[in-house]
Amino acid sequence: MSRICELTGKGRMTGHNVSHANNKTKRLFLPNLQNVTLMSEGLDRSFRFRVSAHGLRSVEHVGGLDNWLKKSADAALSPRALKVKRELAKKAVVAA
């Protein structure tokens, strides 16, 4: 399982540990991933995602999973999130 947020695409970053003597050694900065269950109001179902803490705050700020998926680009989403986005779009077309 890769260490990438399924909703934002945020992944690991590389950098340096810098000592007091200014010696630099390589290190990884990993995203704070959490396993969460998010409710889709449009589909009336819940979905499990592996989301970064920052991504979870962003989803809540936008107004929920449905709004987040509508506004987000397909390139940043995981295949599972894209499937949910397509289901939402299909339901919206049927309802209209």
PyMOL commands that set and color helices and strands:
alter all, ss='L'
color gray80, all
select helices_A, chain A and resi 53-62+65-71+74-76+79-95
alter helices_A, ss='H'
color red, helices_A
select strands_A, chain A and resi 13-18+24-29+33-40+45-52
alter strands_A, ss='S'
color yellow, strands_A
deselect
rebuild
show_as cartoon
